[in-house]
Amino acid sequence: MSGGAEHAAHGSVKEYVVGLILSIGLTVIPFGLVMSGALSHPLTYGIIALCAVGQLLVQVIFFLHMNGSAEQIWNTVSGAFVVLIVFVIMLGSIWVMNHLNHNMLLGH
């Protein structure tokens, strides 16, 4: 392999450092909110969810080097499929647990 093709799939040190800084920031923000208790619970949960999505995007873009290019289309499609499956499993689990909780209450 030539040197240029070997390094094409990898990011630069600058990209890794930016990704690391963003990852640390997106981890520290929810941690600080939870530890301080400064905001209401629903708002804190929303910010945690937004930071989680941001963390996912940072990991995919800066460390897995996924983008919209033609070479990455199968990786992008696979990633979208995984997100869909995880979403369906999470919603299904919440639905099942809610119905179990409702239907198995003693005395009702």
Residue pairs with C-beta under 8 A, 6 or more apart in sequence:
9 65
10 65
11 19
11 62
11 63
11 65
15 62
16 62
16 63
18 62
19 58
19 59
19 61
19 62
19 63
22 54
22 58
22 62
23 55
23 58
23 59
26 51
26 54
26 55
26 58
27 51
27 55
29 47
29 51
30 44
30 47
30 48
30 51
30 52
33 39
33 44
33 47
33 48
34 44
34 48
39 47
60 66
60 79
61 67
64 75
65 72
66 72
66 75
66 76
66 79
67 76
68 76
